[in-house]
C-alpha cells in the first residue's frame, strides 16, 4: 500500500456473531448477563452491549438453523472484574461452561459457547490490574 492509500484504525465497531434463531440467541445472551441495545427481528439482528463502550456484539441471523456455522468460530473475550465470579453467575443462569475457569497470564478466564458454537470468554486482570480497565 502506498503512502497516499494509508488509513488509520480508530477502534472496534462491532463484533458480528452468526446465529440461527434471533429470539433464542437474545434469550441466551440475556441469561449470560448481556444487555440488549436494540433488537430488530425484521432485520434479523440484535446488538448486545459490552460495558459502557459504543461497540458491541452484533447477533446476525443466518440460514443454518440450529447447527453450528460451517466455518470455525472465533473466540471473543470480554473483560470482567472477576472471571470466577462470572463463572458462578453463568452456571446459576443455566449456562454451561466449556471448562472450569482457567489461569491466564493476566488473571482468570472462563468460556461459554452459544447454541451455534460461538465462543465467548470472560477474563479478568487479577494478576495484572495495571493492564485492565480498572487498575
Backbone as CSV, one residue per row, in Angstrom:
resi,resn,N_x,N_y,N_z,CA_x,CA_y,CA_z,C_x,C_y,C_z
1,UNK,0.847,-1.160,0.000,0.000,0.000,0.000,0.902,1.235,0.000
2,UNK,0.638,2.139,-0.899,1.440,3.356,-0.962,1.014,4.320,0.137
3,UNK,1.874,5.318,0.415,1.593,6.280,1.477,0.289,7.023,1.275
4,UNK,-0.069,7.327,0.021,-1.300,8.077,-0.216,-2.547,7.202,-0.049
5,UNK,-2.370,5.897,0.139,-3.502,4.997,0.349,-3.605,4.524,1.797
6,UNK,-2.817,5.096,2.678,-2.837,4.619,4.060,-4.122,5.047,4.760
7,UNK,-4.385,4.402,5.848,-5.577,4.699,6.637,-5.241,4.502,8.106
8,UNK,-6.100,4.973,8.956,-5.900,4.879,10.389,-6.983,4.004,11.002
9,UNK,-6.597,3.074,11.855,-7.558,2.268,12.601,-8.005,3.072,13.820
10,UNK,-9.291,3.323,13.927,-9.811,4.144,15.005,-10.281,3.329,16.203
11,UNK,-10.538,2.051,16.011,-11.021,1.205,17.091,-12.041,0.222,16.560
12,UNK,-12.592,-0.559,17.450,-13.570,-1.562,17.053,-14.916,-0.935,16.757
13,UNK,-15.611,-1.485,15.782,-17.002,-1.143,15.540,-17.794,-2.183,16.314
14,UNK,-18.240,-3.241,15.693,-18.946,-4.313,16.371,-18.292,-5.642,16.022
15,UNK,-18.472,-6.621,16.881,-18.071,-7.993,16.605,-19.349,-8.710,16.178
16,UNK,-19.356,-9.287,14.976,-20.544,-9.970,14.468,-20.470,-11.457,14.776
17,UNK,-21.551,-11.989,15.350,-21.651,-13.419,15.607,-22.832,-13.975,14.825
18,UNK,-22.601,-14.991,14.006,-23.706,-15.608,13.279,-24.496,-16.528,14.201
19,UNK,-25.806,-16.415,14.134,-26.673,-17.255,14.958,-27.809,-17.771,14.077
20,UNK,-28.504,-18.802,14.531,-29.551,-19.406,13.720,-30.952,-18.948,14.050
21,UNK,-31.185,-18.464,15.269,-32.514,-18.028,15.679,-32.342,-16.818,16.589
22,UNK,-32.773,-15.657,16.128,-32.504,-14.410,16.835,-33.137,-14.365,18.225
23,UNK,-34.396,-14.752,18.341,-35.053,-14.702,19.654,-34.381,-15.638,20.645
24,UNK,-34.035,-16.830,20.215,-33.346,-17.777,21.091,-31.986,-17.226,21.509
25,UNK,-31.264,-16.632,20.558,-29.941,-16.084,20.855,-30.034,-14.924,21.841
26,UNK,-30.993,-14.034,21.649,-31.164,-12.907,22.575,-31.447,-13.430,23.979
27,UNK,-32.306,-14.430,24.099,-32.596,-15.017,25.410,-31.359,-15.622,26.047
28,UNK,-30.560,-16.335,25.261,-29.330,-16.951,25.771,-28.383,-15.879,26.299
29,UNK,-28.162,-14.845,25.502,-27.202,-13.815,25.896,-27.723,-12.949,27.045
30,UNK,-29.009,-12.754,27.150,-29.550,-12.050,28.311,-29.301,-12.870,29.579
31,UNK,-29.490,-14.196,29.510,-29.188,-15.055,30.664,-27.709,-14.986,31.024
32,UNK,-26.854,-14.774,30.000,-25.407,-14.684,30.225,-24.996,-13.318,30.764
33,UNK,-25.957,-12.403,30.936,-25.658,-11.120,31.554,-25.517,-9.945,30.619
34,UNK,-25.787,-10.146,29.331,-25.670,-9.044,28.369,-26.951,-8.217,28.338
35,UNK,-26.809,-6.914,28.221,-27.949,-6.026,27.990,-28.109,-5.858,26.481
36,UNK,-29.338,-5.795,26.032,-29.621,-5.636,24.597,-29.768,-4.147,24.295
37,UNK,-28.929,-3.645,23.393,-29.011,-2.236,22.974,-30.188,-2.052,22.028
38,UNK,-30.331,-2.975,21.078,-31.505,-2.987,20.201,-31.709,-4.381,19.642
39,UNK,-32.947,-4.667,19.244,-33.351,-5.982,18.729,-34.290,-5.708,17.570
40,UNK,-33.826,-5.968,16.352,-34.635,-5.734,15.156,-34.963,-7.076,14.518
41,UNK,-36.067,-7.675,14.953,-36.448,-9.006,14.481,-36.561,-9.035,12.958
42,UNK,-37.193,-7.985,12.373,-37.408,-7.964,10.916,-36.099,-7.915,10.131
43,UNK,-35.046,-7.379,10.728,-33.740,-7.330,10.062,-32.867,-8.521,10.450
44,UNK,-33.295,-9.289,11.454,-32.527,-10.453,11.885,-31.272,-10.095,12.648
45,UNK,-31.281,-8.948,13.354,-30.094,-8.534,14.102,-30.476,-8.026,15.492
46,UNK,-29.522,-8.124,16.390,-29.645,-7.543,17.725,-28.243,-7.155,18.169
47,UNK,-28.135,-6.028,18.862,-26.845,-5.577,19.367,-26.814,-5.731,20.875
48,UNK,-25.780,-6.425,21.359,-25.574,-6.610,22.792,-24.538,-5.606,23.264
49,UNK,-24.788,-5.001,24.406,-23.843,-4.047,24.973,-22.693,-4.794,25.640
50,UNK,-21.522,-4.187,25.598,-20.348,-4.720,26.288,-19.806,-3.599,27.165
51,UNK,-20.293,-3.520,28.384,-19.893,-2.434,29.276,-20.437,-1.109,28.778
52,UNK,-19.684,-0.041,29.003,-20.113,1.282,28.602,-19.617,1.687,27.227
53,UNK,-19.029,0.754,26.489,-18.468,1.061,25.186,-19.557,1.110,24.123
54,UNK,-19.332,1.910,23.092,-20.295,2.014,21.992,-20.328,0.748,21.152
55,UNK,-19.175,0.176,20.750,-19.251,-1.081,20.001,-19.833,-2.175,20.871
56,UNK,-20.393,-3.162,20.232,-20.963,-4.280,20.963,-20.831,-5.562,20.176
57,UNK,-21.619,-6.537,20.557,-21.656,-7.813,19.858,-22.949,-7.829,19.062
58,UNK,-22.807,-7.897,17.758,-23.961,-7.886,16.870,-24.328,-9.322,16.523
59,UNK,-25.501,-9.747,16.949,-26.007,-11.069,16.592,-26.698,-10.943,15.251
60,UNK,-26.335,-11.809,14.308,-26.937,-11.740,12.977,-27.463,-13.115,12.592
61,UNK,-28.767,-13.179,12.354,-29.416,-14.432,11.993,-28.940,-14.878,10.615
62,UNK,-28.504,-16.123,10.542,-28.036,-16.720,9.293,-28.933,-17.901,8.944
63,UNK,-28.734,-18.476,7.804,-29.609,-19.538,7.293,-29.142,-20.949,7.633
64,UNK,-28.515,-21.168,8.795,-28.071,-22.530,9.105,-28.820,-23.141,10.280
65,UNK,-29.861,-22.479,10.754,-30.733,-23.066,11.771,-30.058,-23.341,13.087
66,UNK,-30.251,-24.552,13.610,-29.748,-24.899,14.939,-28.467,-25.711,14.895
67,UNK,-27.707,-25.595,13.865,-26.422,-26.283,13.839,-25.314,-25.240,13.795
68,UNK,-24.113,-25.605,14.219,-23.009,-24.640,14.174,-22.755,-24.184,12.738
69,UNK,-22.241,-22.967,12.567,-21.939,-22.499,11.216,-20.882,-23.392,10.574
70,UNK,-20.835,-23.419,9.256,-19.888,-24.302,8.559,-18.453,-23.771,8.547
71,UNK,-18.146,-22.791,9.360,-16.801,-22.235,9.437,-16.351,-22.252,10.899
72,UNK,-15.048,-22.221,11.125,-14.571,-22.191,12.516,-15.028,-20.914,13.217
73,UNK,-15.328,-21.032,14.494,-15.800,-19.885,15.263,-14.627,-19.165,15.914
74,UNK,-14.635,-17.833,15.863,-13.608,-17.092,16.607,-13.947,-17.113,18.095
75,UNK,-12.986,-16.756,18.894,-13.214,-16.602,20.328,-13.224,-15.111,20.616
76,UNK,-14.258,-14.650,21.299,-14.362,-13.257,21.702,-14.290,-13.233,23.217
77,UNK,-13.316,-12.513,23.751,-13.176,-12.411,25.200,-13.551,-11.007,25.643
78,UNK,-14.256,-10.931,26.768,-14.683,-9.670,27.349,-14.107,-9.566,28.757
79,UNK,-13.731,-8.364,29.139,-13.165,-8.161,30.470,-14.271,-8.075,31.517
80,UNK,-14.058,-8.769,32.607,-14.955,-8.717,33.767,-14.084,-8.470,35.008
81,UNK,-14.677,-7.982,36.100,-13.873,-7.769,37.306,-13.302,-9.066,37.885
82,UNK,-14.065,-10.174,37.808,-13.624,-11.438,38.386,-14.238,-12.585,37.580
83,UNK,-13.410,-13.312,36.854,-13.899,-14.384,35.977,-14.503,-15.544,36.756
84,UNK,-13.985,-15.838,37.937,-14.540,-16.943,38.723,-15.931,-16.596,39.249
85,UNK,-16.152,-15.337,39.597,-17.492,-14.896,39.991,-18.428,-14.977,38.787
86,UNK,-17.934,-14.569,37.613,-18.733,-14.656,36.384,-19.121,-16.107,36.111
87,UNK,-18.200,-17.036,36.317,-18.474,-18.458,36.078,-19.624,-18.940,36.959
88,UNK,-19.597,-18.572,38.220,-20.669,-18.990,39.140,-22.011,-18.392,38.710
89,UNK,-22.006,-17.121,38.297,-23.247,-16.467,37.858,-23.778,-17.118,36.579
90,UNK,-22.902,-17.469,35.661,-23.326,-18.128,34.421,-23.963,-19.485,34.724
91,UNK,-23.348,-20.247,35.612,-23.900,-21.553,35.967,-25.264,-21.403,36.653
92,UNK,-25.412,-20.399,37.529,-26.708,-20.153,38.166,-27.772,-19.792,37.134
93,UNK,-27.352,-19.161,36.025,-28.289,-18.780,34.960,-28.579,-19.946,34.024
94,UNK,-28.001,-21.124,34.295,-28.261,-22.302,33.472,-27.403,-22.382,32.224
95,UNK,-26.296,-21.677,32.206,-25.402,-21.699,31.043,-24.212,-22.589,31.358
96,UNK,-23.977,-23.572,30.501,-22.862,-24.492,30.686,-21.543,-23.814,30.354
97,UNK,-20.548,-24.077,31.187,-19.191,-23.595,30.925,-18.497,-24.604,30.017
98,UNK,-17.603,-24.137,29.155,-16.838,-25.072,28.332,-15.839,-25.842,29.179
99,UNK,-15.381,-25.237,30.258,-14.439,-25.862,31.176,-14.455,-25.045,32.464
100,UNK,-13.776,-25.516,33.458,-13.626,-24.747,34.691,-12.848,-23.470,34.373
101,UNK,-12.991,-22.410,35.179,-12.158,-21.226,34.972,-10.684,-21.634,34.971
102,UNK,-9.908,-20.998,34.092,-8.501,-21.348,33.975,-7.643,-20.091,34.068
103,UNK,-6.424,-20.287,34.577,-5.495,-19.175,34.749,-4.893,-18.785,33.402
104,UNK,-4.758,-17.484,33.195,-4.069,-16.926,32.037,-3.020,-15.957,32.577
105,UNK,-2.210,-15.396,31.709,-1.109,-14.530,32.141,-1.584,-13.324,32.944
106,UNK,-2.782,-12.839,32.662,-3.261,-11.629,33.332,-4.208,-11.897,34.501
107,UNK,-4.747,-13.097,34.595,-5.702,-13.410,35.662,-6.390,-14.736,35.427
108,UNK,-7.719,-14.707,35.350,-8.530,-15.907,35.148,-9.483,-15.694,33.981
109,UNK,-9.875,-16.800,33.330,-10.817,-16.766,32.214,-11.763,-17.946,32.317
110,UNK,-13.003,-17.735,31.887,-13.976,-18.813,31.736,-14.639,-18.616,30.375
111,UNK,-14.937,-19.712,29.683,-15.543,-19.622,28.361,-16.878,-20.349,28.313
112,UNK,-17.767,-19.826,27.469,-19.054,-20.458,27.174,-19.205,-20.500,25.659
113,UNK,-20.140,-21.303,25.194,-20.480,-21.323,23.768,-21.984,-21.177,23.647
114,UNK,-22.412,-20.394,22.663,-23.854,-20.284,22.421,-24.320,-21.510,21.638
115,UNK,-25.615,-21.666,21.405,-26.099,-22.856,20.708,-25.562,-23.036,19.287
116,UNK,-24.893,-22.023,18.736,-24.360,-22.117,17.370,-22.854,-22.237,17.353
117,UNK,-22.251,-22.416,18.526,-20.814,-22.656,18.602,-19.954,-21.416,18.738
118,UNK,-20.534,-20.231,18.833,-19.745,-19.022,19.060,-19.230,-19.049,20.494
119,UNK,-17.933,-18.856,20.665,-17.306,-18.954,21.981,-17.040,-17.556,22.528
120,UNK,-17.523,-17.323,23.756,-17.256,-16.074,24.455,-16.514,-16.387,25.742
121,UNK,-15.480,-15.609,25.987,-14.715,-15.746,27.212,-14.913,-14.525,28.084
122,UNK,-14.867,-14.755,29.379,-14.959,-13.684,30.366,-13.650,-13.732,31.140
123,UNK,-12.849,-12.681,31.020,-11.498,-12.702,31.564,-11.266,-11.520,32.488
124,UNK,-10.440,-11.753,33.510,-10.127,-10.667,34.436,-8.630,-10.369,34.405
125,UNK,-8.268,-9.290,35.071,-6.876,-8.851,35.134,-6.375,-8.869,36.570
126,UNK,-6.806,-9.900,37.318,-6.432,-10.015,38.718,-4.934,-10.089,38.947
127,UNK,-4.186,-10.695,38.021,-2.732,-10.807,38.162,-2.006,-9.563,37.651
128,UNK,-2.640,-8.834,36.742,-2.013,-7.653,36.132,-3.014,-6.502,36.068
129,UNK,-3.475,-6.013,37.213,-4.523,-4.993,37.216,-4.159,-3.719,36.468
130,UNK,-2.879,-3.426,36.359,-2.459,-2.221,35.639,-2.787,-2.287,34.147
131,UNK,-3.056,-3.478,33.626,-3.418,-3.623,32.205,-4.916,-3.600,31.975
132,UNK,-5.709,-3.706,33.018,-7.153,-3.763,32.889,-7.809,-2.387,32.837
133,UNK,-9.108,-2.407,32.670,-9.872,-1.163,32.623,-10.009,-0.502,33.987
134,UNK,-9.859,-1.309,35.051,-9.973,-0.796,36.418,-8.681,-1.098,37.181
135,UNK,-7.644,-0.299,36.944,-6.350,-0.598,37.604,-6.421,-0.478,39.122
